Amino acid sequence: MRHKGFNRVCIVTAGILFLISISSFAQNIKLLDSLKNALRFAPIEEQFDLLNSVGFEYRYSFPDSTIHYCTKAYELGKQLKVEKTLARPLSFIGLAMANQGDYKSALEYQNRSLSVALSQRDTLQLAHGYNNVGRIFFDEGDLVRAYTNFVSSRELFVKLHDKSGLAYVYRSLATLFKSQNDFKKALENSEKALALRKELGDPRAITSAYMELGLVYEEMDSTPLALKQFHSADSIAVAVNDQITKAELKIGIAEIYFIENRIKEAEAMASEVLSVVTEKTNQKIFLRSSLLSARCKLKNKKNPEALYILTMIYESSEKSGNLVFQRDAAQLLSSVYDNQKLTAKSKEFLDVYQILNQRIQNADLNREVERLQFQLLIEKTEKENASLKAKQIEDESLIVRQRSQNLLLWIVAIFVAALAIVIWRVSQRRKLLNQTLEGQNLHIKEQREEIAKQNEILSKSNKDLDVINHEKDTLMNIVAHDLKSPLNRIHGLVRIMELEGNLNENQHQYIRMVKDSTRGGLDLITDLLDVHAWNELREDPPPLAFDFDQFFTERVLSFQVVAEAKGIKLVLKSDVEHRIFSEPDYIGRILDNLISNAIKFSVRNTTIEVSASWANDTLKISIKDGGPGFSEEDKRIMFQKFKKLSARPTAGESSNGLGLAIVKTLVDRLGGMIELKTSSAKGSEFIIEIPAKIAQQVPV
């Protein structure tokens, strides 16, 4: 059990190194090539950002290159007088020096970056600067100042709503709390970092977040959860196509397999990693993989192979000063020599192991003391922060109240001033208005006197016009009656001549012309007399009960001969089977005018449909023809007296412009409505709706 627990501690200690190694040789080569190509041809204004981007990509793998490119970027930025982001190249140089282990120079450059960011009011670079300074203090073991800088960075990123920056800070806080065994806060910050990186969708950052979360679970002895996070990271790393990242994930999973005694799978994964990683490309991953391979071989009793690997690990870690790998190698070498019955050698390496382990434990004890002191400081700081926040809330509330009071005073002052101005302006306007009203009243008085005079003149003129109009109507009636009788006699004589026969073709033609002329004159006289009669009529005749179907059929069929003379088919349809109360004379005249118009304006060999229906105490009559239709101008004037429309009769018939005016007058007197549906060259349909009542059936 002690040996297994020790193995777990060793694996977790090695796993902490992931955050450094995951990026060390994982720069995007294609991106670097693209940036360098762009840098060759870019104008000088764009070179500042490109130099920074190239330097940032080199920060882990080739820190010297980062320092080179970012120094050029800083000098170019000063030359271009960049108003913001001049702190970026200084911050990247600090990162590179920290990766080289030169923390003193790294801190110096990060402080310079903060100074520039403050002078340029570059809040984003200031937030990144605080986070980078905090990382340096953490690496040097100054946890108090590390925590203070992380909190300052977090507050700025929250104000900026910068999710990427917040993810970095949560990652830093998770690392800090994990080093102090405060796993609850470490887990909370790791999960926040993972959630933000998922939102941003960067596969490399998501892989790193899953791995960090797995390491936290591993230190919490939650191996299944840790393995789950590693598998999640591995599935995303496939899309990233980053060999170093994949290797780091595989060795983490292999170490968990070894703890679970899945030796064969662990050894296979360790071999896969060693086929990709060498000591020169990434020493930490190489030593972890080699150590795990040696453990597997020792488990499988392959002592010579294990001895070779462990000797290499021991010598390499001794040169690099890595006490953890050196201690683990010494312990395993002691076990190998013990298996080979080489007691002296086994004891020698056991002594080395105990010495190294004691040194590491002493360091762990020192860190534990620091952790407890730091935890007390954090609790004290959090209490102070809570007190400060309460004070800040109280102060802000007081400021808000004071501002509200000041605002209210300003509003009152402005209102009083505005009210005074309004009162003054109203008094001025009232004075001016009174003067204007006096002038208007005088003008109105004069107008009234003038209107009274004009009314007297108009009254006299109206009386004169009434007399003249009456004389005109009387004259029209006399003329109409005097013309009607001779026209009727002429029409009758022409009919007698037709009946006597013995007429040649020319005589027949003359007879037809006389008949048409007299018929047209008689129609005009009839219309004029009817219009005059209806205008003089003060009350409509009382409604009569009549058989509408018989009345309708007889009225329509009276036009059958005229329609057939033009080759027009007259179609009759009625479903009104009962007697109704209405004015048959009005309805008959409406039918006469609409049907005669339909025949006049329809071309030969067409159809005129005349229909009647009854619904909801309403008589509906429709006359649909095949004439030329009505234009928009026709629709505007069609119900006015003596207005000739664009369409002309198709067989030379006369048209006096009174037919539709009479229809409209009669429909209005019946309390009905008339609707026209028409389309150019496609005929017209008049729809009449007249309110009526059903008469009681009277036995014959």
C-alpha positions, 0 to 999 in steps of 0.5 A: 500500500505504501508503495502504491501511494508513493507511486500516485504521489510521484505520478501527480507530481509529474503531472503538474508539469503538464501546463509547461510542457503542453505548449513547449513544443506545440507551436503552430508551425503553419501559423508561424510560416504564414505570419513570417510570409506576411511579415515580409510584404506587410506595410510598416503599420502592420508589422507591429502586430505581426512581430508580436504574433510571431514572438508570442508563438515562440514563447515556449519552444524558442524563448530567444526568438520571442525576445528577438521579435518582440524587442523589434516590435517594441522599438517599431511601436515607439517609432510608430507612436502606437497609442495602445498595446505597446505593453504587449511586446514587453509582456511577451518578453517577460513570458519568454524570460520566465520560461528560461528560468530568469525570473528576475528579468521576467519580473522587470519586463512585466513591471515595465509592461504594467507601467506602459499599460497604465500610461496608455490606459490599456486595461486589457494589457494591464489585466494580462500583466497582473496575471503574468506577474502573479505567475512569476510570484507563484513560481518563486513561491511568493503566494501572497503577492501571486494571489493579490495580482491574480485577483486584480487581473480577474477584476479587470477581465470581469469589467472588460467581459473578456472570456479568454482572459478570465479563463487564464486567470481561473487557470492561474487561481486553480494552480495556486489553490491546488498547490495549497491542497484547497481542492474545492476552490481549485476544482471550482476555478478549473471548471470555470476555466473549462466552461469559458474555453468551451464557449470560445471554442479553441481546441488547444485551450479546451484540451489544456483545461480538461488536463488541468481538471484531470490533475486536480481530480488525480490529486483528490484521489478521484482516479475515475474522474481524472481518467474521464477528463484525460480521455476528454482531452485526448478526444479533442487533441486528435482534432488539434493534431499536436503530437506533444499534446497527444504524448502528454495526454497518453502518458497521463492516462498510462500512469493511471492505468499503472495505478489500476494494475493495467500493466500491459496497457500502461507499457504500450502507451509509454512505448508510443510516447517514447516513439514520439518524444526524445530527451531533447524535444521534451525532457520532462515527458521523456523522463516520465515515459521512461520511468513508467516503462521501467516500472512496467518492466520491473513488474514483468520481472524484466530486470536487465531492461529496467536496469538500463532505463533506470540508470539512464533516468538517474544519470539524466535527472542528476545532471538536470537537478530534478530531485523527483525523477532522481529519487524515483529512479534510485528507489527502483534501482534499489529494487532491481539490485535487490531482485538480482541479489546485489545487496550492496548495490541495493543498499547504496541506492536505497540510501540515496533514495532516503536522502533524496526523499528526506530533502523533498519531504523537508521541502514539502514541510516548508511548503506546508508551513507556507500553505497554512500561512497563506491560507490564513492570509487568504482568509484574512484578506477575504474578510478584509475584502468583504468588509471593504466591499460592504463599505464600498456598497455603503459608500456607493449607496451614499453617493447614489443618494447624494447624486439623486439629491443633487439631481433633484435640486437641479431638476427643481432649479431648472423647473423653476427657471423654466416655469418663470420663462414660461410665465413671462412668455405666456404673459407676452403672448397673451398681451399680443393675443389680446391685441390680435383678437381686438383687431380680429373682432373688428374685422369679423364685425365688418365681415358679418355686415358684409355677409348680411348684405351678400345674404340679402343679394343671394336670397334675391338671386335664389328666388330669381333662379327658382323662378327661372328654373321653374320656367325652364322645367315648364318649357322643357315639359311643353317642348317634350310633350309637343315633340313626343306626339309628332314623333309618335305619329312619324313612328306610326306612319313608318310602321304602316309603310312597312306593313303595306310592303312594296318597298325597295331596298333603299326605301327599307333602309330609309325606313330603318333610319327614320325608325331609329331616329324617332325611337332615339328621340322618343327615348330621350324625351321619355328619359327627360320627362322621367328625370323631371318627374322624379326630381319633382316627386317629394315622396316615393309611391307606396310599395306593392305586392307583386309576383316578381318571377312573372314580372322579371321574366316578362320584362327580360323577354321583352328584349328577346327580339332586339337581342336576337336581331344583333345575334345576342343570346339572352339567358334568364335565371331567377330563383325568386319564387314568392311575391314581394313588396317593392316598387315594380315601376322603379325595378322595371325601369332599372331592368329596361335601362341596364338590359338595353345598355347591355344589348347596345354595347355588346358585340354580335354572337355574345351572351347577356346573362340576367339573373335574380336571387333572394337572400336575407330580405334582399333582392339581388339582380345581376346583368352581365354582358360581353361588351368592351367594359369600362375604363377608370375614367368611365367609372368616375363619371358613369352615373352623371347626367348627359356624360358620354362614356368611352365605349360606343354602341356596336350597331349605331344605336343612340345613347343620350347619357341618361340611362345609368344616371336614372338607374342610380337615382332609382336604386338610391330611392329604393334604398339599395346599392349598385356594384360594377365588376368590369374588365377591359375588353372582357365585359361588365357585370352590374349587381343591384341589391334592393331591400324588400319584403316577402308578401303573404300568399293570397289565394286566387 
